[in-house]
Amino acid sequence: MCNKKWLLCFVIIILTGCGASIPVWVKKPPVNENMVYAVASAEQRNETDETAAIERARDKAKVKLLQSLKIAQSTSPYSGNAFYRIFRQKLETIQPTAITGFNTEKTYVSKEADKKVYVLLSLNRQSAIEAIRADMSKIDASLGKYESVSDDSPNQLALFKQLVPALPLIEKRRHLEHQLMMLSKGEADLDNALAMAIEKRIYTLADNLKILLKAGNKKALDMLPYLIQEITTLGFKVFDVEKHPDIIIEFGLKTRKQKEDQIEFVFATGNIQIRDNKGRILKGFVKEVKGASSVSGGAYERAAKNMSTEFGKEFVNLILSSLEP
């Protein structure tokens, strides 16, 4: 009888010890309306790796916590706009401001053979929301100077260039809005009327800028249809009258033919100047391209298309440079 009692006590001790080896919070994190929790683990590679392992587990827990909050991010209402496609290549490089306020609540180092470490990470919703609101307020203060830009200016290009640097700020704000919606379970007031109004002004101006093309010689006239197609694809409107253009593009074209076997080559040099409506040069450049074809006239056509493509790249770079304040 005595031996049975000792055996029962031994089993209880073993079971209790096994149950206590992993804390409850590892499998069942706390629940709190104003807090977000996540648990993650990492392997401890050796005796001196404990601190590094805890940090790895903490990083995993942060990712896990943010994934638990994840909701779809809104995009610009102008994402279908031709100009948005130009700006997107710059705007997409803008990284969101990191959410702050993560706290390591508990850590546990397993005594088992696998040598795992566990971390319980927390984030206070309200504190994180207040920090995001503060960042948004700073952006709104910066956007204030763009709100005060008058629409009365007859120079639409100058007005466009004044407002375009607001786009990176608006994009940063959109990232913060996404974080705010995540933390508030989609119930936050974004208060984004100012940013939306400025964004609308920018894309409305972009859609209405008028381009005037001036061919400097006969060969440049031959290139005109390809240049018009390139500019239209970029989202600009091309006008054939000289009344109040916003941008004037002057271009000349020189070509040289060469034939080898049955292939005709055309080497083209384009001299292009982009001016504002006051005649000031915004950008000037020379491009050299070639076209090749076995069909009569095909080499010239390909050279003209290649020249227009090169012009488009330079024009995009000019527009992107206006994003800088």
C-alpha positions in Angstrom: 0.0 0.0 0.0 2.8 2.3 0.9 4.6 1.6 -2.3 1.5 2.5 -4.3 1.2 5.9 -2.5 4.9 6.7 -3.3 4.3 5.7 -7.0 1.2 7.9 -7.2 3.1 10.9 -5.7 6.0 10.3 -8.2 3.6 10.3 -11.1 1.9 13.5 -9.9 5.3 15.2 -9.5 6.4 14.1 -13.1 3.1 15.3 -14.6 3.1 18.6 -12.7 6.7 19.2 -13.8 5.9 18.5 -17.4 2.8 20.7 -17.3 4.9 23.6 -15.8 7.6 23.3 -18.4 5.7 25.5 -20.9 3.9 28.6 -19.5 0.2 29.0 -20.2 0.7 32.2 -22.2 2.8 30.3 -24.8 -0.3 28.5 -26.1 -2.9 30.9 -24.9 -1.8 34.6 -25.0 -3.7 37.1 -22.8 -6.9 38.8 -24.1 -7.4 42.5 -23.6 -9.5 44.9 -25.7 -6.9 47.6 -25.7 -3.9 45.3 -26.2 -2.7 43.1 -29.1 -0.5 40.1 -28.2 1.6 37.6 -30.2 3.8 34.7 -29.2 6.7 33.4 -31.2 9.7 31.1 -30.6 13.2 30.7 -31.8 15.8 28.0 -31.4 18.7 28.7 -29.1 21.7 27.5 -31.1 24.2 27.3 -28.2 24.7 28.4 -24.6 25.7 31.9 -25.5 22.9 32.4 -28.1 20.1 33.1 -25.6 19.9 36.9 -26.0 20.1 36.7 -29.8 17.4 33.9 -29.8 15.1 36.1 -27.8 15.6 38.9 -30.3 14.8 36.6 -33.2 11.7 35.4 -31.4 10.7 39.0 -30.7 11.1 39.9 -34.4 8.9 36.9 -35.4 6.3 37.9 -32.8 6.2 41.4 -34.2 5.5 40.1 -37.7 2.9 37.8 -36.4 1.2 40.6 -34.4 1.0 42.9 -37.4 -0.3 40.1 -39.6 -3.1 39.5 -37.0 -4.1 43.2 -37.6 -3.8 43.1 -41.4 -6.5 44.6 -43.5 -6.5 45.7 -47.2 -4.7 49.0 -47.8 -6.6 51.6 -49.8 -4.9 53.0 -52.9 -5.1 56.4 -54.5 -8.4 57.0 -56.3 -6.2 58.1 -59.2 -4.4 54.8 -59.6 -5.9 54.5 -63.1 -4.6 57.9 -64.1 -1.8 58.1 -66.7 0.2 60.4 -64.5 -0.2 58.1 -61.5 1.6 55.5 -63.5 4.5 57.9 -63.9 4.6 58.9 -60.3 4.0 55.4 -59.0 7.6 54.3 -59.7 8.8 57.0 -57.2 5.9 56.8 -54.8 6.2 53.0 -54.4 9.7 53.5 -53.0 8.2 55.3 -50.0 8.3 53.0 -47.0 5.7 53.3 -44.3 6.6 54.7 -40.9 7.1 51.8 -38.5 4.5 51.2 -35.8 6.1 51.8 -32.4 5.3 50.8 -28.8 6.0 47.1 -28.9 6.7 45.7 -25.5 8.3 42.3 -24.5 5.9 41.2 -21.8 7.5 37.8 -21.0 10.2 35.5 -22.1 10.7 31.8 -21.4 13.8 29.6 -22.1 12.8 26.0 -22.5 14.8 23.5 -20.4 14.0 20.7 -22.9 16.4 19.3 -25.4 15.2 21.5 -28.2 16.4 24.6 -26.3 13.7 27.0 -27.6 13.0 30.5 -26.3 9.6 32.0 -26.3 8.5 35.7 -26.3 5.2 37.2 -25.5 5.0 40.6 -27.3 2.3 43.2 -26.7 1.2 46.4 -28.4 -1.0 49.0 -26.7 -3.6 50.0 -29.3 -4.3 53.4 -27.9 -0.7 54.4 -27.5 0.1 53.3 -31.0 -2.9 55.2 -32.4 -1.8 58.4 -30.6 1.7 58.1 -32.1 0.2 57.6 -35.6 -2.2 60.5 -35.2 0.8 62.7 -34.2 2.7 61.7 -37.3 -0.4 62.4 -39.4 -0.7 65.9 -37.8 2.9 66.7 -38.8 2.1 65.7 -42.4 -1.1 67.8 -42.4 0.9 70.8 -41.2 3.3 70.3 -44.1 0.4 70.0 -46.5 -1.0 73.3 -45.3 1.5 75.2 -47.5 0.2 73.4 -50.6 -3.4 74.2 -49.6 -2.6 77.9 -49.7 -1.3 77.8 -53.3 -3.7 79.9 -55.3 -5.5 78.5 -58.4 -5.6 82.0 -59.9 -2.2 81.6 -61.6 -2.5 81.6 -65.5 0.6 79.5 -65.6 -0.7 75.9 -65.2 2.7 74.3 -65.4 4.1 76.5 -62.6 1.1 75.7 -60.5 1.5 72.0 -61.2 5.2 72.1 -60.2 4.3 73.9 -57.0 1.8 71.2 -56.0 3.5 68.0 -57.2 5.9 67.7 -54.2 2.9 67.2 -52.0 2.4 63.7 -53.5 5.1 61.9 -51.4 3.6 63.5 -48.3 0.1 62.2 -49.3 1.6 58.8 -49.9 3.2 58.7 -46.5 -0.1 59.8 -45.0 -1.9 56.9 -46.8 0.5 54.4 -45.2 -0.3 55.9 -41.7 -4.0 55.8 -42.5 -3.6 52.1 -43.2 -1.9 51.5 -39.9 -4.6 53.5 -38.1 -7.4 51.4 -39.6 -5.5 48.2 -38.6 -5.2 49.3 -35.0 -8.8 50.6 -34.8 -10.3 47.6 -36.4 -11.4 49.6 -39.4 -13.3 52.2 -37.3 -11.0 55.2 -37.3 -11.9 58.6 -38.7 -9.1 59.3 -41.2 -9.8 63.0 -41.5 -8.1 63.1 -44.9 -10.1 65.8 -46.7 -7.1 68.1 -47.0 -4.8 65.4 -48.6 -7.6 64.3 -50.9 -8.3 67.9 -52.1 -4.6 68.5 -52.9 -4.2 65.2 -54.6 -7.3 66.0 -56.8 -5.9 69.4 -57.7 -2.6 67.8 -58.8 -4.1 65.2 -61.1 -6.7 67.6 -62.5 -3.8 70.0 -63.4 -1.8 67.1 -64.9 -4.7 66.0 -67.1 -5.2 69.5 -68.5 -1.6 70.6 -69.3 -1.3 71.5 -72.9 1.6 70.5 -75.1 2.7 72.2 -78.3 5.1 70.4 -80.6 7.3 72.3 -82.9 9.2 70.4 -85.6 12.5 72.0 -86.6 12.8 70.4 -90.1 11.1 68.1 -92.6 12.5 64.9 -91.0 11.2 66.0 -87.6 7.8 66.3 -89.2 8.0 62.6 -90.2 8.6 61.7 -86.6 5.7 63.8 -85.3 3.0 61.0 -85.3 5.2 58.8 -83.2 6.0 61.6 -80.8 2.3 62.5 -80.4 1.5 58.8 -79.6 4.3 58.7 -77.0 3.2 61.9 -75.3 -0.5 60.9 -75.4 0.4 57.5 -73.8 2.1 59.4 -71.0 -1.2 61.2 -70.3 -0.6 64.6 -71.8 -2.8 66.5 -74.3 -1.1 67.5 -77.5 -2.3 70.7 -79.2 -1.6 71.9 -82.8 -2.2 75.6 -82.1 0.1 78.0 -80.4 -2.5 79.6 -78.1 -1.5 79.4 -74.4 0.5 76.1 -74.4 1.9 75.0 -71.0 4.8 73.1 -72.4 6.6 73.6 -75.8 8.6 70.8 -77.3 11.0 71.8 -80.1 12.8 69.0 -81.9 15.0 68.5 -84.9 16.0 65.2 -86.5 19.0 64.3 -88.7 19.4 60.8 -90.2 22.0 58.8 -92.1 21.3 55.7 -94.1 23.5 52.6 -94.5 22.9 49.3 -96.2 24.6 46.0 -95.6 23.6 43.0 -97.6 19.8 43.2 -97.6 19.4 45.1 -94.3 18.9 48.9 -94.3 20.1 50.9 -91.3 19.0 54.4 -90.3 21.1 56.3 -87.7 19.1 59.2 -86.3 20.2 62.1 -84.1 17.5 64.0 -82.3 18.0 67.5 -80.8 15.1 68.2 -78.4 14.4 71.1 -76.1 11.5 71.3 -73.6 10.4 74.8 -72.8 7.8 76.4 -70.6 5.3 78.9 -72.0 7.7 81.7 -71.3 10.3 80.1 -73.6 12.6 79.0 -70.7 14.4 75.7 -71.3 13.3 73.1 -68.8 15.4 70.4 -70.4 17.5 70.0 -73.5 19.1 66.8 -74.7 20.5 65.0 -77.8 19.6 61.4 -78.5 21.2 59.0 -81.0 19.2 55.9 -82.0 19.2 53.5 -84.9 16.6 51.4 -86.8 17.1 48.4 -89.0 14.8 46.6 -91.4 14.8 44.5 -94.6 11.7 46.3 -95.7 12.0 49.6 -97.6 11.3 52.5 -95.3 11.1 50.2 -92.3 14.4 51.2 -90.8 13.4 54.9 -90.9 10.1 54.1 -89.1 11.9 52.1 -86.4 14.4 54.8 -85.9 11.5 57.3 -85.4 9.8 55.0 -83.0 13.0 54.5 -81.0 13.6 58.2 -80.9 10.1 58.8 -79.5 10.6 56.2 -76.9 13.9 57.8 -75.7 12.1 61.1 -75.6 9.4 59.6 -73.4 12.0 58.4 -70.9 13.5 61.8 -70.7 10.1 63.4 -70.3 9.2 61.1 -67.5 12.5 61.9 -65.7 11.6 65.6 -66.1 8.2 65.1 -64.5 9.6 62.9 -61.7 12.2 65.6 -60.9 9.3 67.9 -60.0 8.4 65.6 -57.1 11.3 67.0 -55.1 10.3 70.0 -53.0 
